[in-house]
């Protein structure tokens, strides 16, 4: 049974109703708006002001409509969120065919996901609330399953690998963005912040209280650039996911 929200309207998402092709009205004036326009405005609002700013009233104001009229296109905020997630998922550049190197293809998928999530900082927080998969998301899932076919994983394991990979990217982007906000709030630059962290850790490690940390810091340095850090962790993630192969 569907839940009922505080407005008295049904909450929750009906996947069949949401993703079925909409029929054109046979009589009367054509609709003043469409879901694509409404969704694009909601995405733009979330991009600039955050997910909490996306309300039916705020989106209606952006398109110049009354709040109640918006419900004839999108029945509730949960449905709007599904539309938003699937719309930005359509930004994923999917090649016509896998390259044949499934590890390289998996890296490309993860990098695309990271790029999309950084363009839309609200997305990592929105994904756990997703209730269904839209056509753009399904296309990305299908592509990933095809990419992983030569990896020796069964069908269920390939699907789980996609979920784990997406979760890793979302978690990492959440951390990246939080660090950037902290640096911005504190002033200075990201490079200055990293240098300060490094000086602190090296001074602590020099006291011989943390010998393993000292050993790690003394090892050949790794590139601290965000993309380089992501790529190193991604490589470990891929190796771990497919260790059984």
N, C-alpha and C positions, 0 to 999 in steps of 0.2 A: 504494500500500500504506500502511496506517495505521502511524503511529509507535507505539512502545511506550515508555511512561514508566518511571520508576524503580520504580513500584509493580508493574510487570508488566502494568498495564492499558493498553489502547490509548489513545493520545493523538490529538488531532485531533477534528474535528467532521464528522459525516455530515449535511449539510443536510436530505436527504430524511427521514432517521430522526428528526432533531431536531424538525422542524416539522410532521410528519404528525400527524393527530389520534390521540391515544392511545386504545387500546381499553380498555374496562372489563373487569376480570377476571371471568370467568364462574363461577369456583368459588372456594371458600374465603372467608376474611375480607376485607373491603374494605381497601384500602391505608391504612396509618396516617398517611401524609403525602401531599402532592402537590407537583408542581413549582412551582406558584405560591407556596406557603408557603415552600418551600426558597429560591426565588429572592428573595422579599421579605426573608427573614432575611439572605441574602448581601448584598443591597443595603444594608440597615440597618447591617450590619457594616462594609461599605466606606465608607459615609457617615461613620461615627463614628471608625473606626480606620485607614482607608486600604485600598487594594486589596491591599497585601502581607499584610494580616491575614486575607484571605479564603482559607481553606484548607478542604478537605473536613472535616477534623477540627473546625475552629472552627465551621463552619456546622452540623455534626451536633450539636455541644454545645448550640448555641442552640435547636435544636428538640427536644432531649432524645432524640436517636437515636444509635445506634452508628455509627461512621464507615463501616464496611463496608456497613451497611444503606442508607446514602445513595447508594451506587453503583447500586442497583437503580432509582433515580429519575433520577440524573444520572451518566453514566458517567465523567466526568473534569472537571477544573477548567476546561478550555477550553470545554466545553459549558456549564458553569455561567456562565462569563463571557458567552457569547452570550445566554443567557437574561436575565442582568442588564442587558445593554445594550438588549435589545429591550423589557424591562419598563419601563425609565425612558424609552425612546423613546415609549412609550404616553402619557406625560404631555404630549406635544405637542398643543396645542389646535388642531385642524384645522377650519376653517370648512367648512360644507357645499359652498360654491362660492367660487371666487375673486371678488374684489371688482370685477375688470375693470381695475384699476390694478396691473399686474404688478410695477412697482417697489415700490409700497407693500406689496404682498403678500410680496415677497421680503424686505423689511425686517422684516416681522412674523415670517416664518419664522426669520430669523437671530436676532431678539430672543428668540423662544421657545427656540431652541437654546441661547442664552447662559444663559437662566434655568434651563433643565434642567441644564446643565453646572455652574452655580454651586451648585445644590441638591445635585448629586452630583459633588463635586470630583475623584473618581477617573475620571470618564467620559472626559475628553480623553486621558488616558494609555491608557485601555483601547481606544479606537477603532482605533488602528493595528494591534492584534492581532486585530481582528474577522475571522472567516473566512466569515461568511455573513450574510444579511439576513433578519431575522424579520418577522412580519406587521406589527408596529407600525412598524418602520423602513420597510418597503415602502409602507405607507400614506402616510408622510411624503414618501417619494421620489415617489410617484405624484402627490400633491398639488402638489409643487414643479414637476413636469413640466407639469402642467396650467396652473399659474400662469405658467410661462415660454412657453407656446404662442404668445402674441401678440408675443413679443420678437423674432421673426424668426430664432431659432436653430434649427438642425436638431435632430433627436431626440438624436443622440449629444452634441452640444454642450450641450443642456439637461441631460443626465445628468452631464456633466463639470462643468457649472456648479454643480449640487447638491453634488458632491464638493468642489469648490473653496470653495464657501461654507461648508460644514461644517468643512473644514480651517482656514479663516480664523477661524471662531468658536472652534474648539478651541484654536488657537494663541494667540488673544487672551485667552481665559479662563485658559489656563495661565500667561500672563504676569501677568494681574491677580492671580491667587491667589498666585503667587510673590512679587509685590510686597507684598501684604497680609501674608504670612508674615514677610517681611523687616522690615516696619514693626513688626509685633507683637513680633518678637524684639528689635528695637532699642529698643522702648518709644516712647511718644509716640502721636500720632495721624497718620492719613493726611494730613490737611491740613498739619500741621507738617512732615511729611516732604516734601511737595510744595513748601512754601515754602522749605525748606532747599535743595532741588534748584534751585529758581528763583534763589535768591540766589547760589548757586555758579556757575551758568551765566552769569548776568548779570555777575558779577565777572570771569569768564574772558573773556567776549566784550568787555568794556570795554577790554581790553588791545590791541585791534585785531589780534590774532593770528587771530581767526576772524570775519572780516567778514560772511560769509554767515549765520553763526549769530547775530551781533549784529542783522542785518537781520530775521531771523525772530523774534527775541525782542522787537524793537521794534515789530513789526506789531501790529495790533489783537489783543488777547488772546482766546484761545479758552477756553471753559468747561472746567476741568480735571476736572470730575466724571466718574467712571468711565463712567456711561451716556452722557454727552455725547461723550467720547472715542471710545467704541465706535461711536456713531452716525455720527460724522464719518468714521472709517475705513471703516465699512460702506458709506457713500455712495460713497467712492472705489472700493471694491471692486466695487460694483454697476456703477458707470460703466465701470470697466476691463473687466469681464466682458462687457459688452454694447457695447463701443466700436464693434464692427464693424457694429452695427445702426444 
